[in-house]
Amino acid sequence: MAKFFTIASGSSGNSSFVGASGEGILIDCGISCKGITSGLKERGIDPDSLSGIIITHEHIDHVRGLAVFLSHHKVPLYASAPVLRYLGANGLVPFNAVLNEIDEHGQLIGNMLVKPFKTSHDSVGSLGYSIITPDEHRISICTDTGYITEEAREHLLGSEAVLIESNYDSGMLEFGKYPYHLKRRIKGPTGHLSNTDCAAFLPELVKSGTTHIILGHLSKENNTPEVALQTCLAELSVAGMAQNRDYVMFAAPRSELSENILL
């Protein structure tokens, strides 16, 4: 059995967990070490039992608690080479941390095969990940991307569960308080995925066999879970697909554990 849940998901901090056959991988450490360890322990997971940590990219909402977590728990860290260099050069990992450049063709971490793919984000080397468990369940994570790249599409299609970015509502961003340069960055091809763009991809995802959709990395200022869900549900309805029949979808909580997804 495979298990997936988010510990936190939003513009202020991100971390999630994939587990199978008694082993587990943490994806991102964007909240405090205390918050991560508390979340894991609440689900009966010993932080020291993790097979590894994979980092999507170096922005603070994905690595905020990483240095403290690694100073308390000797867990191998995996990321793209540019991200590892950045983390080391900026004191975001302890000096004795075990850093591993993730193999672009796939990396066995514990009992799970992790396949990275590039996302389109203003990072030194941002990645999404598909994680394949020993019983061949595939869970994929794609946040922080201006659009769904062809490489991302290839990895996401066929995944049973997908955590996908639904960062902002276009109207809320356009008429919100952000300065023009920040709005332009968010809407740009290396920014974030809007509710509308996320929704447009979901029918293709469900047709490929995805049964669980988690909308993640929602903006606190330019989105709400209700707006994101309504946008995505409407697009899927137009495609003839219904919640709780063809798929299950929810928005990941900003600072609380999500429900467990069991496959």
ABEGO torsion letter per residue (X at the ends): XBBBBBABBEAAEBBBBBBBGGBBBBBEBABBAAAAAAAAAAAGBBAAABAEBBBABABAAAAAAAAAAAAABBBBBBBBAAAAAAAAAAGABBAABBBBBBBAAEBBBEABBBBBBBBBBBBAGBBBBBBBBAAGBBBBBBBGBABBBAAAAAAABGBABBBBBBABBAAAAAABABBAAAAAAAABAABBBBAAAAAAAAAAAAAAGBABBBBBGBBAAABBAAAAAAAAAAAAAAAGBBBGAABBBBBBBAABBBBBBBX
